[in-house]
Amino acid sequence: MQLGNGRWESTQFNSRLQPTQIAVGTTQNATDLLKLNYSYGTTDNNGNVRSQKITVPGITHPFMQTYSYDALNRLESAVETQNLSQREIGVRSAILRYYRSRDPRFEYHAPRPRIPLDRSHYVPSKK
Protein backbone atom coordinates (compact mmCIF):
# COMPACT_ATOMS: atom_id res chain seq x y z
CA MET A 1 0.00 0.00 0.00
CA GLN A 2 1.38 3.42 -0.88
CA LEU A 3 1.46 5.88 2.01
CA GLY A 4 0.77 9.60 1.81
CA ASN A 5 4.49 10.42 1.85
CA GLY A 6 5.15 8.27 -1.24
CA ARG A 7 6.69 5.37 0.69
CA TRP A 8 5.35 1.83 0.40
CA GLU A 9 4.21 -0.41 3.26
CA SER A 10 3.97 -4.16 2.83
CA THR A 11 2.89 -6.95 5.17
CA GLN A 12 3.40 -10.71 4.91
CA PHE A 13 1.27 -13.20 6.87
CA ASN A 14 1.64 -16.81 7.99
CA SER A 15 -1.06 -19.51 7.58
CA ARG A 16 -2.80 -18.25 10.75
CA LEU A 17 -2.97 -14.72 9.27
CA GLN A 18 -0.47 -13.38 11.80
CA PRO A 19 1.89 -10.74 10.40
CA THR A 20 5.37 -12.22 9.96
CA GLN A 21 6.91 -9.18 8.28
CA ILE A 22 5.96 -5.53 8.13
CA ALA A 23 8.16 -3.37 5.94
CA VAL A 24 8.46 0.15 4.58
CA GLY A 25 10.39 0.89 1.40
CA THR A 26 10.89 3.42 -1.35
CA THR A 27 9.25 1.14 -3.94
CA GLN A 28 6.47 -1.43 -3.79
CA ASN A 29 7.43 -4.53 -1.70
CA ALA A 30 10.82 -2.99 -0.81
CA THR A 31 12.29 -3.28 2.70
CA ASP A 32 15.00 -0.62 2.42
CA LEU A 33 13.63 1.80 5.07
CA LEU A 34 12.31 -0.46 7.85
CA LYS A 35 11.78 -4.19 8.25
CA LEU A 36 10.08 -5.86 11.22
CA ASN A 37 10.08 -9.67 11.32
CA TYR A 38 7.88 -11.48 13.86
CA SER A 39 8.09 -15.06 15.13
CA TYR A 40 5.33 -16.78 17.09
CA GLY A 41 6.91 -20.15 17.81
CA THR A 42 6.50 -23.28 15.74
CA THR A 43 4.74 -26.01 17.74
CA ASP A 44 3.34 -23.81 20.53
CA ASN A 45 1.97 -20.84 18.58
CA ASN A 46 -0.77 -19.43 20.80
CA GLY A 47 -0.65 -15.95 19.25
CA ASN A 48 2.08 -14.49 21.46
CA VAL A 49 4.98 -12.86 19.66
CA ARG A 50 8.10 -14.81 20.69
CA SER A 51 10.67 -12.64 18.92
CA GLN A 52 10.97 -9.57 16.76
CA LYS A 53 13.85 -8.60 14.48
CA ILE A 54 14.15 -4.88 13.67
CA THR A 55 16.22 -3.87 10.67
CA VAL A 56 16.76 -0.20 9.79
CA PRO A 57 19.19 1.41 7.34
CA GLY A 58 22.53 2.58 8.67
CA ILE A 59 22.74 -0.06 11.41
CA THR A 60 25.05 -2.99 10.67
CA HIS A 61 23.52 -5.43 13.16
CA PRO A 62 19.72 -5.60 13.51
CA PHE A 63 18.00 -5.46 16.88
CA MET A 64 16.58 -8.78 18.09
CA GLN A 65 13.91 -8.70 20.77
CA THR A 66 12.78 -11.87 22.52
CA TYR A 67 9.71 -12.11 24.73
CA SER A 68 8.64 -14.62 27.36
CA TYR A 69 5.24 -15.08 28.96
CA ASP A 70 3.91 -16.56 32.18
CA ALA A 71 1.35 -19.39 32.43
CA LEU A 72 -1.51 -16.88 31.90
CA ASN A 73 0.10 -15.50 28.71
CA ARG A 74 1.09 -12.22 30.34
CA LEU A 75 4.33 -10.64 29.18
CA GLU A 76 6.98 -11.69 31.68
CA SER A 77 10.19 -10.36 30.15
CA ALA A 78 11.52 -8.63 27.07
CA VAL A 79 15.19 -8.72 26.15
CA GLU A 80 16.87 -6.86 23.31
CA THR A 81 20.11 -8.03 21.75
CA GLN A 82 22.24 -6.17 19.25
CA ASN A 83 25.77 -7.11 18.22
CA LEU A 84 26.29 -9.36 21.28
CA SER A 85 25.11 -6.73 23.77
CA GLN A 86 21.94 -7.52 25.69
CA ARG A 87 19.57 -5.49 27.85
CA GLU A 88 16.12 -5.66 29.33
CA ILE A 89 13.83 -3.25 27.51
CA GLY A 90 10.75 -1.17 28.12
CA VAL A 91 8.24 -0.04 25.54
CA ARG A 92 9.78 2.21 22.89
CA SER A 93 9.75 2.56 19.14
CA ALA A 94 12.27 1.38 16.57
CA ILE A 95 12.61 4.96 15.37
CA LEU A 96 13.76 6.17 18.79
CA ARG A 97 16.36 3.40 18.94
CA TYR A 98 17.52 4.35 15.45
CA TYR A 99 18.14 7.98 16.41
CA ARG A 100 19.65 7.07 19.78
CA SER A 101 22.16 4.84 18.01
CA ARG A 102 23.26 7.83 15.94
CA ASP A 103 23.26 10.43 18.72
CA PRO A 104 23.58 9.66 22.47
CA ARG A 105 21.45 12.73 23.31
CA PHE A 106 18.42 10.64 22.32
CA GLU A 107 18.98 8.24 25.23
CA TYR A 108 15.67 6.94 26.62
CA HIS A 109 15.11 5.14 29.90
CA ALA A 110 11.67 3.63 30.27
CA PRO A 111 10.23 3.82 33.79
CA ARG A 112 9.86 0.49 35.54
CA PRO A 113 6.26 0.13 36.68
CA ARG A 114 5.71 -0.94 40.28
CA ILE A 115 2.47 -2.84 40.78
CA PRO A 116 1.60 -3.88 44.32
CA LEU A 117 0.50 -7.50 44.34
CA ASP A 118 -1.30 -7.42 47.67
CA ARG A 119 -4.30 -5.24 46.80
CA SER A 120 -6.53 -4.14 43.97
CA HIS A 121 -6.65 -0.57 42.67
CA TYR A 122 -10.15 -0.97 41.27
CA VAL A 123 -12.50 1.70 42.49
CA PRO A 124 -16.16 1.26 41.48
CA SER A 125 -17.89 4.31 40.10
CA LYS A 126 -20.43 6.05 42.32
CA LYS A 127 -23.88 6.44 40.85
N, C-alpha and C positions, 0 to 999 in steps of 0.2 A: 504494500500500500504506500502510495506517495504521500508524504507529510507536507504541511503548509510551507515549510522552509526548503522544499525541493529534495530533501533526503528521502531515502526509502527504508521502510521497516518491513521485516519479514519474520515469520514465525513458523517453526516446524513442530509437529506434534508426534507423539508415539501412538500406539494402537489404542491406548486408553484416553486419547485426546488431551493428554497433558503436554504442555509446552516443553520441548526438549532444547530448543534454541530460539532465542529472540535476538535479532540483529538489526543494526542500522548501518546503511551504506550510502555511498554517493550514487550508485546505480541500482537497478532492481536486482534483488537477491544477493547484493554485495554485503560483506561483513567488515568493511574496512574502517568503520568509525566506532563500532561497539558490537561485541558479541558476548552473549550470556548463554552458557550451556547449563542445563539442569539435569540431574540424575535423581531417580526416585527409588533406586534399589532394583534388583532383578527378581528374586523369588519372594520378597516380602514388601512389594509395592502397595502401601496402604494410602498413598496420596501425599505423604510427607516428602518434602524435598530433602534428599540425603546430602547432596553436594551441589555446588554452583561454581562454575569457572567463568571468570570475568576477564575478557581480553579487550584492551583499548590500545589505540595507536601510541607509539612512543615509549611503551613499557616492554622491555625485553621478556620478562617472565610474567605470565598472567597470575592473577590472584585466584586462589582456590579456597573456597569456603566449604567446610563440612559441618553438618548439623546432626545432633543426636536428640532423641526424644525419650521421655519417660514412658511408663506403662500405659498412661492415659493419653498418649500422643501429644503431650505438651512439650514445647521446645525446652530442652534441658541445657544444651550448650551449643555454642557456635565458635568455631575456630577458623582463623584465616591464615593461610600459608602463602608466602611469596618468596621465591628464591631461597629456600631453606630457612627462612625466618618465620616464626609462628607466634600468633597472639590471639587472645580471646577478644571477640569483637562485640560491639553494640550495633544498633541499627544506624546505618548511614548509607549514602548512595555511592555508586561506582564513580560518579563524576567528582564527588568530593575527594575520594581517594586518588583519583587521577591528578587533580590539582595539587593535593598535598604532596604527592610524590615529586612534583616539579618544584614546589616552593614550600619550605617548612613553615611559613607563616600561616598556612592553611591547616595546621594541626587541629585535630578534633578529638576530644575525649568525651565519649558518651557517658552520661551519668549511670551509675549502677542502681537500679531500683531496689528498695528495701521493702519487702512485703512481710508484715507480721503474720506468722502462721497460727497464732493462738486466738485470733478473734476476726470477726467479719466486719467489714466497713460498709455494709449495706444499711442504708437508712430508708425506711419506707416513706413514701410521700404522705403528707397530711392532707386529708380532704375534708 
